[in-house]
Amino acid sequence: MDATRPRAGLKRPVFHVAFVVASVSVAVALASGVPVVADSVDDARRRVQQMADNLEAAEEEVDRLSEELRIAEDDKANLEISIVATEAEIVVKESEVDAMRTDMSEIAVTAFVSGGRTGSITGLLAPGAGPNDAVQKQALTDMALNTGLADTDRLDSLIDDLDDLRKNLERDRRRAEELASRIVDARTDAEGEIEKYTALKATAERELGQAIVDERNRRARAAAARAAEEAARLAGSRPSTDSSGGTEGGSSTGSPAGGSSGGGRSFDPSTVPPSTSRGGIVVAAARSQIGVRYKYAAAEEGVAFDCSGLTMWAWQQAGVYLPHQSRRQFNTSPQIPKEYAEPGDLLFFYNPITHVGVYAGGGMMIDAPGVGRTVRLTPVSWGKVVGVTRPG
């Protein structure tokens, strides 16, 4: 566990008292003209800010681990489907091989009985007087080929295919076992972090009361202002198309990660899929679920969502199907630079991707953040956006 990660068991019983005493001291000092003692006020503020930092870090870790677990379980389910399909294909191939071997055996026997098309076979059948086993096998094969009814190349190909299928099946079974073990570990980690976060949140609310609520609200307002400014800046940095079909300035690259990186490689804005009315439908659908609780692996209107469940459901309302997994959503939709983000687009976070939300415009997004919380409208942390897609 990272040493910087908050520990839920850490108790700070003096927080609430210190903050209240500091606040009262400030009020009395201002009324009486007595100079304010800065240390107590600053100490209380630092304690509140530290707790707010710890809560934010704990929330991010819980969200990341929860989605990692969702992805591992989804991968295992897909692998199990592949295993069943491979097993069925092996049964078919085995039947084909057995049938062809039977055909070739029958053809060879018929050839021997009738004398074949290659002349006398008395020498081949005479014990001790004919060629060795290898020559006899070659003779049988030649006779089968002479009939025109068997193809040893086809048999060899079937046998090779069967061998490959068996190797793939064994590989997939090993991977499924590894994933099962990883899922157990991931679930244990996620449940442990959820427990720590829940305890930390309860401690903050008990010891800091309104002070922690006010601090988090203050941070949210500041984050919203920064997100709106950054959204405006990004939109203003979109390159314009010149008469030659290139871009003026050439500062935007349109990297698949969802942002421009500069460096001279120009980006053609015409490659960005046009925004449509679907985006508005998606945002309206997501907004309608604000306040609905978070639940792992859920996607049920008015009941519960996880992050990719919310984005999947919102886009379904616009007639577009997405998989219920953040990384697969990213990989199955057109990717665009974040300068071109429009309402309805999906914003992805962390590397590897473990969170997704619906961009609502103006630097805000709608997401299902994590355990113990609800679907919300929240400022975009543009610096943490690793990709943007436009489904549909």
N, C-alpha and C positions, 0 to 999 in steps of 0.2 A: 504494500500500500504506500503510495506517495506520502512523504513526510509532511507535505504541505496540505494534504487533504484534511478537512475538518473532522474532528472526532466527536461523535454524538454524546459520549459520556462525560465530556468536559463540562463542569458546572461553574456558573458564574453568578452566585446568589446576590452579589453586590451590585449587579448591573442596574437593575430597576431602581434600587434605592439611590445609587450614585447619580443616575440621570435625573431623578426627581429632585433630589437635594440640590444638584447643580442648577436645575431650572429655577427652583425657588430662590436660590441664592442670587441668581442673575436678576430676578424680578425685584427682590428686596433692595439689592444694591442700586439698581436704576432709580427706584423710588426715593431712596435716602441720599443718593449722591455719593455713596461709598464706592470706591473702585472695585470692579469685579475681579475675583481671583480666577485667573484664566485656567490654571492647571486643572481644577475640578471639572470645569465645563469641557475643556479639550479632551480630558480623559474619558468623560462620559460619551462624547461624540466619537472618539476613537473606538470605544468598545462597541457602540452601535454599528459603526461602519464595518468593523471587523466581523461582527456577527452577520451582517448583510452580505459581506464577501463570502463567508463560509456557506451561507444558505445558497447563494448563486452557484458556487462551485459544486455543492452537493447535488443541486437540481440537475446541473449539466451532466454529472457523472451517472446519476440514476437514469436520466433520459438515454444516454449513450449505451449503457449496459442493457437497458430494456430493449432497445432496438437491435442491438447485437444479438440478443437472445432470439428475437423475432426472426432475424435473418438466418441464424443457424437452424432454427426449426423449419423454416421454409425450404432451405437448401436440403435438409434431410428428407423432407417430404418429397421433393422433386427427385432426389436420388433413389428413393424407394420406388417411385413410379418407373424410373429408368431400369431398376433391377428387375422388376416384374416383367417389363417389356423384353429385356434381354433374355430372361429365362424362357419366355414364350418363343422367342426367335431361335433359341438353342434347340428346343424341342422340334421345331420345324426343320432345322438344318440336319439334325440327327436322323429324322425320318427320310430326308432326301438322300443322305449318304447311305443309309441302310438299303434303301430302294435301289440305288445305283449299283451298290456292291452285289446285291442279289441278281440284278439284270446281267451284270458282267459275268457272274459265276455261271448263270444259266446259259449264256451265250457260249462261254468257253466249253462247257460240258457238251453242248449240242455240236460244237465244232469238232471235238474229239470223236464223238460217236459217229458223226457223218463223214469223218475224214478231213474236215476243214477245207479251206481254200488254199492251203499252203503245201499240199502234198501229203505223203505218208507220215503218220505220227507213231508208228510202231516203236521206233527207237526211243521216242520220248517216254513211252509207257513202260518199256522193258526195264525191270529193276536192275540196277547196277550196270546196265549196258548203255544207258542214255546219258545225256548231258547232266550237269549238276542242277541243284534247285534253282539257282538264279536264271539259268538258261531256260528251264521249264517255265518259270514265272513269265519270262519275256515272251516265250512262245504262246502262253495262254493269252497274254495281253495282245500280241499280234493277231491272234485268231479273233479276239473280241473286236478289235479295230477293223479287221477285214470284213466283219459282218455289217459294219456301218451303223450298228445299233448302240454303241457305247463310246464314251469319250473320256479317256483317262485324264485329260486336262481339266475337264469339268469336275471329275471326281476329286482331283488334287485341289482345285479351287474351293470346292465345298468343304473339304477337310481343313484347309487353311482358314476359311471363314469361321468354321466351327471352333477352331483353336483360338482365334482372335476373340470371338464372343465369350468363350470361357475365361480368357485372361481379363477381359473387360469386366465380366461379372465378378470375378474375384477382387479386382481393384475397387469396384464400386461397393462391394460388401465391406471391404476394409475401411473405405472412406465413411461409410454409413456408421460403422462401429466407432470410428474416431469422432464423428460428429455427435453421436449419442453421448460420448464421454464429455465432449466439449459443451454440449447443452446442459449437462448436469452441473458442470463447473460454472457456466455462465449464469444459470438460474440461481445457484448458491451465491455468486458474487452480487447479482442484481438484488436478491432478497436481502442480503447483508447491507448493501448500500441504502436500500429503501428503509430498512429499520433504523439505520444511522440518521438518515435525513429526517425521518419522522420524529425521532427523539430530539434532533437538533432544532427542528421547527417548533416543537412543543416547548423546549427550553427557552428559545428566543421569545416566544409569545408570553410565556409565564414571567420571565425575568425582565423583559424590556417593554412589554405591553405596547402602548400606542407609539412609543419611540421607534420601534423597529418598523411598524406599519408606515409611519411618516417618512422614515428614511428610504424605504423601498418605493414608496410613491414618488418621492423626490427624484430618485434615480430613474424611475420610469418616465417621468416628465422630461428629464434631461436627455434620456436616451431617445425619446420620440423626436425631440427638437434636432438632435444630431442626425438621426436617421432621415428626417425630412430634408435636411440640408444636403446630406450625401446623395439622396435620391435625385434631388434637383441637379446637383453637380454631375452625377453620372449621366443623366438624361441630356444635359447640356454638352457633354463630351462626345456624343455620338457623331461620328464623322459624316460630313455631307458628301454626296456623290457629285463629282465634277463632270464636265461634258464628255470626257474621254472614257467615262465608266469606272474610273478609279475613285479613290477617296482623297479628300483634301486633308493634309496634315499627316495622314498615315500613322496616327498614334494609337489606333485601336487594332488589336489583333484578332479579336473574337475567339479567344482560346476556349476549348471545350470545357475548361474548368469554370467558365462563367464570368470572365472578366478580361479586360485588356491588360497587356503587359508591356506595351510599347516595344521599342527596339527596331523599328523600321519595317516590319512585315505588315503590310496594309491589309485591311479587312473590307470585304465587299458587303455593304449593308443589304444588298438585294438577296443575300442568302438567308436572311432572317425570315422565318415564316411570318406572314402577316397576322396581326392580332384580329380577332373576330368577336362577335357578340357572345361567343361561348365564355369568354373570360368574365364578362359581367354576370353570367348565370352561375359560374363557379364561385365567384366572390359572394354573391347573394346566398348561395347554398351554404357556404362555409360560415358566413355571418349568422345564419339562422341557427347554428349549433353552438354559438358562444354560450358558455355556462354549462354545457354538457360535460359530464365527468370523463376523465381519462381512464381507460382500462386497457391493459395489455392485450394486443391482438384483436381488438374490437373494432367494428365498423357498423354500428347500428344507430340509425337516426333517432335523436332524442334520448338515447340511452347511454351510449359510451363509444369512445373512439380512442385509438392510438394515433400516432402522427401520420403514418402512411394510410391508415384506415380512413382518416378524415379527408385526405387529399384524393384518395380513390373514390370515396363516396361523393365528394363535391363534383369531381369530373364526370362521374356517372350521371349526375343530374343534367349535364350538358351533352349526354349521349356518347361519352368517350370512356372506354374501359381501360383501367390501369391495374397492374398487379398490386397486391397488398404487401409491398415491401419497398422501402425508400431507395435502395440501390438499384433494384430492377426498374423502378419508376424512372430513375435518372437515365438508365441505359436503354430504355425503350421509347423515349420521346426526343424530339429535336432539341438539341442543346444550343443555347444562344448566349452571347456575352451579357453580363449583368447590366451593362449600360442600356440594354434594350428591354429590360424587364417591364412588363405591363400587367395590370390587374388580371388575375387568373393564372399567371405563370407560377411554376413551382420553384421554390428556393430550397437548396440543399446545403447541409452543414456537416462539418467534420470530415476528416480524412483518415480512414475510409468513411464514406457517407453513412450516418446513422440518424439523421433527422431531416424532416421535410415540412414545409408549410406553404400555404397559398398566399401569394403576394396580393395585397389589397390596394396598393397604390399609396403615394405620399409617404413612402418609407415605412409603411406598416404591413404586417402580415398576420394571417390567422393560422394558428396551429394548435395541436393537442400536445401540450408540453411534457407531461409526465405524471407519475404517480402522485396522488394527493392533490392534484390540480384539475382545472377544467379547460375546455377549449377557450381560447382567448384572442383578443386583438392586441398585438404587441409590436414594439419597434423592431425593425430589422437591424441586426448587427452585421452591417455590410462587410466588415473585415473578416467575418467568419463564414461568409457565403462562398462555397466552393463550386457551386454550379447552379445554372438556371435552365429550366426546360419549358417548352411551350407544347403541351400535348395537343392532340387533335389534328 
